[in-house]
Amino acid sequence: RVLFLSDSAASGNSVRAYHLATGTWSVEPVTGSGAAVVAAKESQGMAFYDACANRVAMKTTSGGEVYWLDPATLAAEAFATTGTQPPSPANGVHTLFQYVPKLGGYAYQPTSSSKLYFLATQ
């Protein structure tokens, strides 16, 4: 299935899903401690499927948190990190949060003058 986060057809803590096998659409609930943030319409962040973790890593436009979304159960939770939390980006996270498979994680530079943060997932 293909998941659409921040979709106007989904209300509350839910996502819109397209089922490839049947060609049908559904609205499905997101659960867990990060559900409200992951499904929020104003979050509009970047999401990457991490094959090693079998999870979707998602960075929203506010705060320094990164969230895991289980693609099978749609349970969302904050990814535990250590160190200094990065600031919110100035203009969204598009092109600022990138998956780097050879390093086994994600690079994030919230502003042009900030440090480069790395989140190891493997």
N, C-alpha and C positions, 0 to 999 in steps of 0.2 A: 504494500500500500504506500501511497504518497501522502504525507501529512502537510497540511497548510496551517501554520500558526498565525495568529493575528488575523484570521479570516473573518470578514463581516458576517458570514452566514453562521458562524459558531458564536454562541452566547455564553457568558459566565466563564468558568474554567473548562473550556472545551476546545477541541481542534476539529477542523474539517478533514476528512480522510477520503481519498479516492482509492478504491479497491481494484487493482490491476486485473485480477483474475475474473472478476464479474463485471467490471465496467460500471460500478455503482458508487454513489457518494453516501457518506454518513457523517453525522456529527457525534463525536465521542468525547467523554469526559476525561480530563487530566486530573490525576490524583497526586497526593504527596505534598510535602512541605513547600515545594517550589511551584505548585500548580498555578497559583494566582499570578505569579510573575511571568512564568513561561507562556501562559495563555492570554496575558493582557494585551489588549489592542495597541496600547502605546509602547509596548516593549520593542517591537520590530527590530530584531537583532540579526545576528548571523548564526547559522546552525550547520554543523558538519557531523556526518555519521562517522564515528570512530569504530572501525571494524574490530580492533583488538579488545576494546571495552564492550562492544556490542551495545553501544549507547549513542545517543545524539548529544553532542556537546553544544550548548547554546550560550551565547553572550548577548545580553540585552543592551539597550542604549543608555541605561542608567546604572550607576554603581559599578563596583569592581567584581561582582560575583559572576561565576560561570555555573551553569546548571547542567545536570545530566537528565536526559529524558529517555526512559526505556521505551523503545519503539513497539514492543509487544504489549506491555501493560499500560503504557502512557503514564507511568509514575514519574514525577519530576522531583528532583532534590538538588540542593546546592552541592557543588563539588568542593570538598574540604581542601583548603590551601593553607600555607604558612607564609609568613613574611608580610611585607607591606602590601596592602590592597591597593590596586591601581585606581586612579580617579575616573570619574565618568568622562566619556569622550565629548568633544565639543560639538560634533555634528553627526552623531550616529556612529555605528561600528562598522559599516560597510567598508571594506578594504583595510580596516585597522586590526581586525581579529582574523588570523589566518592559520589554517592547518598546515603543519610542516611535518609530513610523514617520515622523512629521513631522520628527524630529531625526536620523533615520537611524542608530539604535543602541539601546542598552539602558541603563536607569538601574538602579542598585543601591544600596540603603541597608541594610547588614547589621544594624544595630541602630538603635534610636530615637534614640540620642545620637551616632551616627557621621556622618561626611560622606556626601554623596551622590556616588557615583561614576558616571561615564558612559563607556560603551564604544561608540565610533563604529565602525560596520561598513560604512558607505557613503561 
